[in-house]
Amino acid sequence: MFLSYRAILYAGVGILFILVFSRLLTPVGAALVFNAALLVIALIDYMLTPSLKNLRFTRIMEDKLSLGTDNRVAVEISNLSGFRVKIQVKDDYPDSFEVDKKMLELSLKGQSGSEVHYSVKPPRRGAYTFGHLHVRVNSILGLLGRQFKVDLTRMIKVYPNIKEISRYKIIARKGRLIEAGLKPVRAYGMGTEFESLREYLPDDEFRKISWKATARKGKIVASQYQNERSQNIFIAIDSGRMMTSRVNGISKLDYAMNAALLLGYVAMEKGDNVGMMVFSDDIKTFVPCKRGKKQLHLLIESLYNQEPTLVEPDYGRAIRYLSTKNRKRSLVVIFTDLIDTDVSRAIVTYSRSLYPTHLPLVVAINDPALYAEADKPAADVTEVYHRAVAEDLIAQREQVKAALHKGGVMTLDVPPSKLTPSLVEKYLSVKARARL
């Protein structure tokens, strides 16, 4: 139980009451009369205030939260009493989470229910605990109220941004992929799997004419092909020291995982098999290429507790392991970072060894701050030095990409904000050109 500001105000009024009626009663008598009346009213007010047995609380949230994005948490409240109540609720969320509302308030009529909600933004993946609800119920007259805790302790897991997959599903179903930042990819008509026969169109290539069908039907008929299905897409994610750096509060490893999961979902929707490996100086996890809903869940589970470590990645070990376990020709997507020619020598050597058995794609996540530093006008000697260093790092990055291209390795070097749509576009382009 707690006293409200209104009760304190009434106590102040009592002092005035004592002063006014002290001529009719003794001061002590006036005080006793007022306090007795106030006590009776307060007790009645307290008795009419709904207790915990008249209220029901339910926390509604997903079992799997997404990293680096807003996740909705709702508290559903039912008032089983016959009186209107004002309720304040404070949830016991993990301390490291960012929230948009720390206190939730609502007014409920008798025999009714409603919900209040807030958003949490987890800073890291892993397992977390939501604890009690701390509830304060104001009395009907507002003199005092009830205060209690509701045990809704619950363990949840924070995963890479799986909400992006749900968003992609919705907009893909509506045919509005441009809302996901995806540009239309031109279909080049170079698919390898026969789909159907149709009437020849003026824009069709001459080599598409099916001469047997044309002779049989007495009119020009063209063969129509579709992109080959059941191809392998293998994703290898470097979790070594270069992926520990953070951009906008999120590690490069987390950006890579977010993009990898959406790529995996899109590839499986296209009928391809998807596998995944996380490595640093050792192989941390390996998921063979398959497709289907169960495979997507397996990929998600394999990533949720992976953390970057301050060790040098062993690209040789990773590529050899991949080549042994995944012999079918695959689009091998390697998430890493390109620093300078010396540090990146290993990734150049071993990724080039994949070609031409596989089609390698090295995905690097650049830091927009580096490019901003290189473009910033220099006002003093220190800033001149900073700009020169930034320009040198960017130049070496370009040299590494050129070396990769020379060895048949595709590259994608983009900031985090463009990583996911650019990667999906690259995959769709590879499929449209039948490069696998």
Stockholm file with secondary structure:
# STOCKHOLM 1.0

chainA/1-436         MFLSYRAILYAGVGILFILVFSRLLTPVGAALVFNAALLVIALIDYMLTPSLKNLRFTRIMEDKLSLGTDNRVAVEISNLSGFRVKIQVKDDYPDSFEVDKKMLELSLKGQSGSEVHYSVKPPRRGAYTFGHLHVRVNSILGLLGRQFKVDLTRMIKVYPNIKEISRYKIIARKGRLIEAGLKPVRAYGMGTEFESLREYLPDDEFRKISWKATARKGKIVASQYQNERSQNIFIAIDSGRMMTSRVNGISKLDYAMNAALLLGYVAMEKGDNVGMMVFSDDIKTFVPCKRGKKQLHLLIESLYNQEPTLVEPDYGRAIRYLSTKNRKRSLVVIFTDLIDTDVSRAIVTYSRSLYPTHLPLVVAINDPALYAEADKPAADVTEVYHRAVAEDLIAQREQVKAALHKGGVMTLDVPPSKLTPSLVEKYLSVKARARL
#=GR chainA/1-436 SS CEECHHHHHHHHHHHHHHHHHTTTSCHHHHHHHHHHHHHHHHHHHHHHSCCGGGEEEEEECCSEEETTSCEEEEEEEEECSSSCEEEEEEECCCTTSEESCSCEEEEECTTEEEEEEEEEECSSCEEEEECCEEEEEECSSSSEEEEEEECCCEEEEEESCTHHHHHHHHHHHTTCGGGGTCCCCCCCSCCCEEEEEEECCTTSCGGGBCHHHHHHHTSCEEEEEECCCSCEEEEEEECSGGGCCEETTEEHHHHHHHHHHHHHHHHHHTTCEEEEEEESSSEEEEEEEECSHHHHHHHHHHHTTCCCCSSCCCHHHHHHHHHHHCCSCEEEEEEECCCCTTTTHHHHHHHHTTTTTSEEEEEEECCHHHHHHHHSCCCSHHHHHHHHHHHHHHHHHHHHHHHHHHTTCEEEEECHHHHHHHHHHHHHHHHHTTCC
#=GC SS_cons         CEECHHHHHHHHHHHHHHHHHTTTSCHHHHHHHHHHHHHHHHHHHHHHSCCGGGEEEEEECCSEEETTSCEEEEEEEEECSSSCEEEEEEECCCTTSEESCSCEEEEECTTEEEEEEEEEECSSCEEEEECCEEEEEECSSSSEEEEEEECCCEEEEEESCTHHHHHHHHHHHTTCGGGGTCCCCCCCSCCCEEEEEEECCTTSCGGGBCHHHHHHHTSCEEEEEECCCSCEEEEEEECSGGGCCEETTEEHHHHHHHHHHHHHHHHHHTTCEEEEEEESSSEEEEEEEECSHHHHHHHHHHHTTCCCCSSCCCHHHHHHHHHHHCCSCEEEEEEECCCCTTTTHHHHHHHHTTTTTSEEEEEEECCHHHHHHHHSCCCSHHHHHHHHHHHHHHHHHHHHHHHHHHTTCEEEEECHHHHHHHHHHHHHHHHHTTCC
//
